[in-house]
Amino acid sequence: MRPLFSVGKNGLTEAWLTQLTGALENRELIKINLQQSADVDVMDTKAYIEDNTDIQVVQTIGRVLVLYRPATNEENQKISVIVENI
């Protein structure tokens, strides 16, 4: 899986969070990458996402974060069905 979003010099914004939420509605699991020009680090990004949304950061690998949020639309619920059964 390749990162779909990145955090760069523009930092973390409400519009960026809205885009993340929309992407997770369709995919349930995505990666984001922190660019070298980002003014925030991985822990700042994780805290911002988790404090302002219902998105869970399930893993960090270097400057990459893996995000999970169950889809509300049943058609998009692929991963959440598997997670429920674990």
DSSP file (Angstrom, degrees, kcal/mol; ACC not computed):
  #  RESIDUE AA STRUCTURE BP1 BP2  ACC     N-H-->O    O-->H-N    N-H-->O    O-->H-N    TCO  KAPPA ALPHA  PHI   PSI    X-CA   Y-CA   Z-CA
    1    1 A M              0   0    0      0, 0.0    29,-0.0     0, 0.0     3,-0.0   0.000 360.0 360.0 360.0 132.2    0.0    0.0    0.0
    2    2 A R        -     0   0    0      1,-0.1    29,-0.5    29,-0.0     2,-0.1  -0.738 360.0 -92.6-100.2 150.0    1.4    3.4   -1.0
    3    3 A P        -     0   0    0      0, 0.0    29,-0.2     0, 0.0    -1,-0.1  -0.378  31.9-168.7 -61.0 134.6    0.7    6.6    1.0
    4    4 A L        +     0   0    0     27,-2.5     2,-0.3     1,-0.1    28,-0.2   0.735  69.6  32.8 -93.6 -28.7   -2.3    8.5   -0.4
    5    5 A F  E     -a   32   0A   0     26,-1.2    28,-2.3     2,-0.0     2,-0.3  -0.857  65.0-162.4-127.3 159.9   -1.8   11.8    1.5
    6    6 A S  E     -a   33   0A   0     -2,-0.3     2,-0.5    26,-0.2    28,-0.2  -0.968  16.8-134.8-139.4 159.0    1.1   13.7    2.8
    7    7 A V  E     +a   34   0A   0     26,-2.4    28,-2.7    -2,-0.3    31,-0.3  -0.969  39.0 158.4-112.4 121.9    1.8   16.5    5.3
    8    8 A G    >   -     0   0    0     -2,-0.5     3,-1.5     3,-0.3    31,-0.7  -0.203  59.7 -48.5-121.2-148.0    4.1   19.2    3.9
    9    9 A K  T 3  S+     0   0    0      1,-0.3    29,-0.0    29,-0.2    -2,-0.0   0.705 126.1  66.0 -67.6 -19.9    4.9   22.8    4.6
   10   10 A N  T 3  S-     0   0    0      1,-0.2    -1,-0.3    28,-0.0    28,-0.1   0.657  93.2-161.6 -76.2 -14.4    1.1   23.7    4.8
   11   11 A G    <   -     0   0    0     -3,-1.5     2,-0.5    29,-0.1    -3,-0.3  -0.270  36.5 -21.9  74.5-155.1    0.8   21.6    7.9
   12   12 A L        +     0   0    0     -5,-0.1     2,-0.3     4,-0.0    -5,-0.0  -0.832  68.0 166.7-101.2 125.4   -2.3   20.2    9.4
   13   13 A T     >  -     0   0    0     -2,-0.5     4,-1.9     1,-0.1     5,-0.1  -0.857  49.0-110.3-133.5 166.6   -5.6   21.9    8.5
   14   14 A E  H  > S+     0   0    0     -2,-0.3     4,-2.3     2,-0.2     5,-0.2   0.890 119.2  54.3 -62.6 -40.4   -9.4   21.2    8.8
   15   15 A A  H  > S+     0   0    0      1,-0.2     4,-2.0     2,-0.2    -1,-0.2   0.893 107.0  51.0 -62.3 -39.6   -9.6   20.8    5.0
   16   16 A W  H  > S+     0   0    0      2,-0.2     4,-2.1     1,-0.2    -1,-0.2   0.908 109.6  50.1 -63.6 -42.8   -6.9   18.2    5.1
   17   17 A L  H  X S+     0   0    0     -4,-1.9     4,-2.5     1,-0.2    -2,-0.2   0.880 108.0  53.6 -63.3 -38.5   -8.8   16.3    7.9
   18   18 A T  H  X S+     0   0    0     -4,-2.3     4,-2.1     1,-0.2    -1,-0.2   0.903 108.7  49.0 -62.9 -41.2  -12.0   16.4    5.8
   19   19 A Q  H  X S+     0   0    0     -4,-2.0     4,-2.3     2,-0.2    -2,-0.2   0.898 110.2  51.7 -64.8 -40.6  -10.1   14.9    2.8
   20   20 A L  H  X S+     0   0    0     -4,-2.1     4,-2.5     1,-0.2    -2,-0.2   0.934 109.1  50.0 -60.0 -46.8   -8.7   12.1    5.1
   21   21 A T  H  X S+     0   0    0     -4,-2.5     4,-1.6     1,-0.2    -1,-0.2   0.902 111.1  49.2 -60.7 -42.6  -12.2   11.3    6.4
   22   22 A G  H  X S+     0   0    0     -4,-2.1     4,-1.0     2,-0.2    -1,-0.2   0.901 111.5  48.7 -63.5 -42.0  -13.6   11.1    2.9
   23   23 A A  H  X S+     0   0    0     -4,-2.3     4,-1.8     1,-0.2     3,-0.4   0.896 110.7  50.7 -65.9 -39.5  -10.7    8.8    1.7
   24   24 A L  H  X S+     0   0    0     -4,-2.5     4,-1.9     1,-0.2    -1,-0.2   0.790 101.1  62.9 -70.3 -26.7  -11.2    6.6    4.7
   25   25 A E  H  < S+     0   0    0     -4,-1.6    48,-0.2    -5,-0.2    -1,-0.2   0.854 112.9  36.4 -63.4 -33.2  -14.9    6.3    4.0
   26   26 A N  H  < S+     0   0    0     -4,-1.0    -2,-0.2    -3,-0.4    -1,-0.2   0.768 135.6  19.4 -88.7 -27.8  -14.0    4.6    0.7
   27   27 A R  H  < S-     0   0    0     -4,-1.8     2,-0.5    -5,-0.1    52,-0.2   0.700  74.4-152.8-118.0 -27.2  -11.0    2.6    1.8
   28   28 A E  S  < S+     0   0    0     -4,-1.9    41,-2.0    -5,-0.3     2,-0.4   0.010  80.5  54.2  71.7 -27.0  -11.1    2.2    5.6
   29   29 A L  E     + B   0  68A   0     -2,-0.5     2,-0.3    39,-0.2    39,-0.2  -0.978  66.1 154.4-140.0 122.2   -7.3    1.9    5.7
   30   30 A I  E     - B   0  67A   0     37,-1.9    37,-3.3    -2,-0.4     2,-0.4  -0.938  31.3-130.7-141.6 165.0   -4.8    4.4    4.3
   31   31 A K  E     - B   0  66A   0    -29,-0.5   -27,-2.5    -2,-0.3   -26,-1.2  -0.903  16.1-165.2-113.7 146.9   -1.2    5.6    4.7
   32   32 A I  E     -aB   5  65A   0     33,-2.4    33,-2.5    -2,-0.4     2,-0.4  -0.964   8.9-146.7-127.8 152.0    0.0    9.1    5.0
   33   33 A N  E     -aB   6  64A   0    -28,-2.3   -26,-2.4    -2,-0.3     2,-0.7  -0.933   8.1-138.7-120.0 137.1    3.5   10.4    4.6
   34   34 A L  E     -a    7   0A   0     29,-2.8   -26,-0.2    -2,-0.4     8,-0.1  -0.862  25.8-140.5 -93.3 119.0    5.2   13.3    6.4
   35   35 A Q    >   -     0   0    0    -28,-2.7     3,-1.6    -2,-0.7   -29,-0.0  -0.322  22.4-110.7 -73.7 161.3    7.4   15.2    3.9
   36   36 A Q  T 3  S+     0   0    0      1,-0.3    -1,-0.1     3,-0.0   -28,-0.1   0.797 117.9  58.3 -61.4 -28.8   10.8   16.5    5.0
   37   37 A S  T 3  S+     0   0    0    -30,-0.1    -1,-0.3     2,-0.0   -29,-0.1   0.491  79.4 120.3 -81.7  -2.6    9.4   20.1    4.7
   38   38 A A    <   -     0   0    0     -3,-1.6   -29,-0.2   -31,-0.3   -30,-0.1  -0.361  57.4-149.5 -66.4 139.8    6.7   19.4    7.3
   39   39 A D  S    S+     0   0    0    -31,-0.7     2,-0.3    -2,-0.1    -1,-0.1   0.466  78.6  65.7 -85.7  -2.6    6.7   21.6   10.4
   40   40 A V  S    S-     0   0    0    -32,-0.2     2,-0.2   -33,-0.0    -2,-0.1  -0.803  73.8-136.2-117.4 158.6    5.2   18.8   12.5
   41   41 A D     >  -     0   0    0     -2,-0.3     4,-2.3     1,-0.0     5,-0.2  -0.491  36.8 -91.1-105.1-177.9    6.5   15.4   13.5
   42   42 A V  H  > S+     0   0    0      1,-0.2     4,-2.7     2,-0.2     5,-0.2   0.899 124.6  49.1 -61.1 -44.1    4.8   12.0   13.6
   43   43 A M  H  > S+     0   0    0      2,-0.2     4,-2.4     1,-0.2    -1,-0.2   0.879 111.0  50.0 -67.8 -37.1    3.6   12.3   17.2
   44   44 A D  H  > S+     0   0    0      2,-0.2     4,-2.4     1,-0.2    -1,-0.2   0.918 113.0  47.4 -63.0 -43.5    2.1   15.8   16.5
   45   45 A T  H  X S+     0   0    0     -4,-2.3     4,-2.5     2,-0.2    -2,-0.2   0.923 111.9  49.7 -64.8 -45.7    0.4   14.5   13.5
   46   46 A K  H  X S+     0   0    0     -4,-2.7     4,-2.6     1,-0.2     5,-0.2   0.935 112.8  46.9 -58.5 -48.4   -1.0   11.4   15.3
   47   47 A A  H  X S+     0   0    0     -4,-2.4     4,-2.4     1,-0.2     5,-0.2   0.902 111.5  51.2 -62.4 -42.2   -2.3   13.5   18.2
   48   48 A Y  H  X S+     0   0    0     -4,-2.4     4,-1.4     2,-0.2    -1,-0.2   0.925 113.1  45.0 -61.9 -45.6   -3.9   16.0   15.8
   49   49 A I  H  X S+     0   0    0     -4,-2.5     4,-1.1     1,-0.2     6,-0.4   0.947 117.3  43.1 -64.2 -49.1   -5.7   13.3   13.9
   50   50 A E  H  < S+     0   0    0     -4,-2.6    -2,-0.2     1,-0.2    -1,-0.2   0.815 114.6  49.9 -70.9 -30.4   -6.9   11.4   16.9
   51   51 A D  H  < S+     0   0    0     -4,-2.4    -1,-0.2    -5,-0.2    -2,-0.2   0.767 119.3  36.1 -77.2 -25.4   -7.9   14.5   18.9
   52   52 A N  H  < S+     0   0    0     -4,-1.4     2,-0.3    -3,-0.2    -2,-0.2   0.453 121.8  26.8-110.4  -2.5  -10.0   16.0   16.0
   53   53 A T  S  < S-     0   0    0     -4,-1.1   -36,-0.0     2,-0.2     0, 0.0  -0.847  76.6-109.7-144.4 179.4  -11.5   12.9   14.4
   54   54 A D  S    S+     0   0    0     -2,-0.3     2,-0.3     2,-0.1    -4,-0.1   0.111  77.0 123.1 -99.9  19.6  -12.7    9.4   15.1
   55   55 A I        -     0   0    0     -6,-0.4     2,-0.5    14,-0.1    14,-0.2  -0.612  53.7-143.8 -81.0 138.6   -9.7    8.1   13.0
   56   56 A Q  E     -C   68   0A   0     12,-2.8    12,-2.7    -2,-0.3     2,-0.9  -0.887   5.9-141.8-105.3 133.8   -7.3    5.7   14.6
   57   57 A V  E     +C   67   0A   0     -2,-0.5    10,-0.2    10,-0.2     3,-0.1  -0.851  24.7 177.7 -89.1 110.4   -3.6    5.7   13.9
   58   58 A V  E     +     0   0A   0      8,-2.2     2,-0.3    -2,-0.9     9,-0.2   0.666  59.4   5.7 -93.3 -17.6   -2.9    2.0   14.0
   59   59 A Q  E     -C   66   0A   0      7,-1.2     7,-3.1     2,-0.0     2,-0.4  -0.968  52.7-156.5-162.7 146.2    0.8    2.1   13.1
   60   60 A T  E     -C   65   0A   0     -2,-0.3     2,-0.4     5,-0.2     5,-0.2  -0.996   9.4-178.7-124.9 136.5    3.7    4.4   12.5
   61   61 A I  E >   -C   64   0A   0      3,-3.0     3,-1.7    -2,-0.4     2,-0.4  -0.896  64.5 -59.1-133.9 101.3    6.7    3.5   10.5
   62   62 A G  T 3  S-     0   0    0     -2,-0.4   -20,-0.1     1,-0.3     0, 0.0  -0.483 123.4 -13.4  62.5-118.1    9.3    6.2   10.3
   63   63 A R  T 3  S+     0   0    0     -2,-0.4   -29,-2.8    -3,-0.1     2,-0.4   0.077 120.2  95.2-102.5  21.4    7.5    9.2    8.7
   64   64 A V  E <   -BC  33  61A   0     -3,-1.7    -3,-3.0   -31,-0.2     2,-0.4  -0.942  54.8-163.3-116.8 134.9    4.5    7.1    7.6
   65   65 A L  E     -BC  32  60A   0    -33,-2.5   -33,-2.4    -2,-0.4     2,-0.5  -0.942  10.0-146.9-115.8 139.0    1.3    6.7    9.5
   66   66 A V  E     -BC  31  59A   0     -7,-3.1    -8,-2.2    -2,-0.4    -7,-1.2  -0.928  20.9-162.7-105.1 124.4   -1.3    4.0    8.9
   67   67 A L  E     -BC  30  57A   0    -37,-3.3   -37,-1.9    -2,-0.5     2,-0.4  -0.829   8.3-170.2-113.0 145.8   -4.8    5.2    9.6
   68   68 A Y  E     +BC  29  56A   0    -12,-2.7   -12,-2.8    -2,-0.3   -39,-0.2  -0.998  14.5 157.7-136.0 138.3   -8.1    3.2   10.1
   69   69 A R        -     0   0    0    -41,-2.0    11,-0.1    -2,-0.4   -14,-0.1  -0.869  40.8-117.6-155.0 123.5  -11.7    4.2   10.3
   70   70 A P        -     0   0    0      0, 0.0     2,-0.1     0, 0.0     7,-0.1  -0.367  34.5-116.7 -62.2 138.3  -14.6    1.9    9.7
   71   71 A A        -     0   0    0      5,-0.2   -46,-0.1     1,-0.1   -45,-0.1  -0.460  10.5-149.2 -72.7 147.3  -16.8    3.0    6.7
   72   72 A T  S    S+     0   0    0     -2,-0.1     2,-0.5     4,-0.0    -1,-0.1   0.738  80.9  78.8 -86.5 -25.6  -20.4    3.9    7.4
   73   73 A N  S >  S-     0   0    0    -48,-0.2     3,-1.4     1,-0.1     4,-0.4  -0.736  77.8-142.5 -86.0 124.8  -21.5    2.7    4.0
   74   74 A E  G >  S+     0   0    0     -2,-0.5     3,-1.1     1,-0.3    -1,-0.1   0.804  98.0  63.7 -58.9 -31.2  -21.9   -1.1    3.9
   75   75 A E  G 3  S+     0   0    0      1,-0.2    -1,-0.3    -3,-0.0   -49,-0.0   0.813 106.1  44.8 -62.0 -29.7  -20.6   -1.2    0.3
   76   76 A N  G <  S+     0   0    0     -3,-1.4     2,-1.5   -51,-0.1     3,-0.4   0.439  84.2 107.2 -94.9  -1.3  -17.2    0.1    1.5
   77   77 A Q    <   +     0   0    0     -3,-1.1    -1,-0.1    -4,-0.4   -49,-0.1  -0.621  33.5 122.3 -84.8  89.8  -17.0   -2.1    4.6
   78   78 A K  S  > S+     0   0    0     -2,-1.5     4,-1.0   -51,-0.1    -1,-0.2   0.759  77.4  33.1-109.6 -53.8  -14.3   -4.6    3.6
   79   79 A I  H  > S+     0   0    0     -3,-0.4     4,-2.6   -52,-0.2     3,-0.2   0.885 113.9  58.8 -74.3 -40.0  -11.6   -4.3    6.3
   80   80 A S  H  > S+     0   0    0      1,-0.2     4,-2.2     2,-0.2    -1,-0.2   0.819 101.7  55.9 -63.6 -29.4  -13.9   -3.5    9.2
   81   81 A V  H  > S+     0   0    0      2,-0.2     4,-1.0     1,-0.2    -1,-0.2   0.903 110.5  44.8 -66.3 -40.9  -15.8   -6.8    8.6
   82   82 A I  H  < S+     0   0    0     -4,-1.0     3,-0.5    -3,-0.2     4,-0.3   0.913 112.3  51.4 -67.7 -43.3  -12.5   -8.7    9.0
   83   83 A V  H >< S+     0   0    0     -4,-2.6     3,-1.4     1,-0.2    -2,-0.2   0.882 104.9  57.4 -62.7 -39.2  -11.5   -6.6   12.1
   84   84 A E  H 3< S+     0   0    0     -4,-2.2    -1,-0.2     1,-0.3    -2,-0.2   0.839 104.9  52.1 -59.2 -33.9  -14.9   -7.3   13.7
   85   85 A N  T 3<        0   0    0     -4,-1.0    -1,-0.3    -3,-0.5    -2,-0.2   0.466 360.0 360.0 -85.3  -2.3  -14.2  -11.0   13.5
   86   86 A I    <         0   0    0     -3,-1.4    -1,-0.2    -4,-0.3    -2,-0.1   0.481 360.0 360.0 -83.4 360.0  -10.8  -10.9   15.1
